[in-house]
C-alpha cells in the first residue's frame, strides 16, 4: 500500500471501538437493572461481578481508543472528539459500578422504586447511545443521530422530573 493510499484508506477502527464502548455502557445499565430487581437475593454478588467485568472491558476499550489515537495520523473524527466521547461513555460504566456498590449495601426493605425508575431511564438512554454509535459512520447519519439525541434529552428530562 502506498503512502497516499494509507492516508486515504477508511479506517473504521474508531467507530467499532466507540460502538463497543457504548455497548458496554448499555450492558452495565442492563445488569444494574437486574441487580436492583434482585436486591437482597442470592444472585446479587454474581450480578455485581458482571457489572465489574463490564466496567473492566469498557476500561480496556477506552485504553485501546487512546492508544489508537496516538498510533494513527488520520482519524475519521477529530482526535479531541473521539477522546471526549470515549471518556464520556466510560464515565457511564464507572457511575453504574458505583451505583451498584451502593445498592448492595442498602438496608434491607428500603423502597428502591424511585431508583428502579432511574435505572430504567438509564437503560433506555444507553440503548439510544448504542444506536447512535452504530449510526455514526453512516453518510446520512446526521438526521437520525439528531433524533436519537432529542430522545436522550427527553429521557434526561424525565429523570429530573421524578
N, C-alpha and C positions, 0 to 999 in steps of 0.2 A: 504494500500500500504506500502510495506516495505521500509526501508531506501535505500537499494540498488536499488529497482525499481524506487524510486523517483529520484535517481541520474542518472539513465539511460533512464528515460522516455523522449521522444522527446517533447520539448515544442516549438510550432510554434508561440507563442505569439509575439516574436520579429519580425518574418517575417511578420506577419499580421500588426503589428504597422508600420513597415518600408514601407510596401506596401501602407497602408493608408496615410502615410506621403507623399510619392511620388505622390499619387493620389491627395492630397490637393494641392501640388505644381502645378500639371498639371491643376487642376480645376481653380486655381488662374490665371494661364497663359491664359487659355481659356477666363476667364472673362475679363482679361486685353485686350485681342484681341477684344472682344466685345466693351469694353469701348473706345478703340482707334477708332473703326469704327463708333461709335455713339457720338463722342466728340461734345460738344455743343448742344446735343439733350436733350429731356425731361427725358430720362431714365438713364442719366449719374449717378445721385445720387444713383439710385437703384443698378446699376452695381457696383459702388464703395462700397456700403454696402455688396454686395455679396463677393467682394474681402476681405473686413474687416472680414466678418464671416468665410471665408475660412482660413484666417490667424489665427483667434482665434481658430478654430477647429484644425489647424495644431499645434498651441501652446499647446493645450490640449494633442494632440498625443505625442508631444515631452516630455511633462512633464510625461506622462504615461510611456514612454520608460525609462526615468531616474529613476522613482520610481520602475519600474520592475527590472532595473539593480541592485538597492540596495536590493531588496527583494529576488533575486534568486542567488543561489550559482553557478549554472551551466547555462551557456547561449550557444546557438548554434553557436555563433560567439564570438570573443574576445570582452570583455566589451568596450575596448577603440575604437574598430572598430564600434560597434553599436552606441556609443555616438558620434563619429566623423561623421558617416553617418547621424545620426539624426540631428545633428547641421547643417550640410551642406544642407540637404533638407529644414530645417526650414528657413535658410537664403534666400532661393529662394522665399518663401512666403513673408518674410519681404521686400525683394527687390521689388517684384511685387506690394506690397501695396504702397511703396514709389514712384514707377514709376507712379502708378495710381493717387496718390495725386498730383504729379507734372503735369500730363497730364490735370487734370481738372482745373488747374489754368493757362494753356497756353492761350496766347492771341488768340481770335477768328481769324480764317482764316490762321493760321500758317500751313505750309506744314509739316504734320506728316508722310508722305510717308516713309522716312528712318526709323522712329520709328516703323511703322507698319511692315516693313520687319524684324526688330529686334525681335518684339513681335512674329511674325510668326515662326522665328527660335527658340525662347524660348518655344513656344507651342510644336514644334517638339522635342526639347530636353527633355522637361518634360514628353512627351508621352513615349519617349525611357526610361527615368528613371523609369517610372511606369512599363514598360515591364521588365526592369532589376530586379526590386524588386519582381515582380511576379515569375521570374525565380530563384531567389536566393536560395530557399530551395531545388531545384531540385538536384538530384545526378549527373546529367551530364550537369550542367548549365554553367560550365566554358567557353566552346567554344561559346555558344550563347551570354553570357554576354560580352565576349571579342569583339564579332562582334558588339553588341549594343554600347559598349564603343567607338569603332572605328567610328561608325556613329555619336556619340555625338562629337567626336573630329573633324569630318568633318563639323558638324554644327557650332562648335566654330570657325573653320577656315573661314567659310562663314561670320560669324559676324565680324571678324577682317578685312575681305576683302571688306566690304561695304564702 
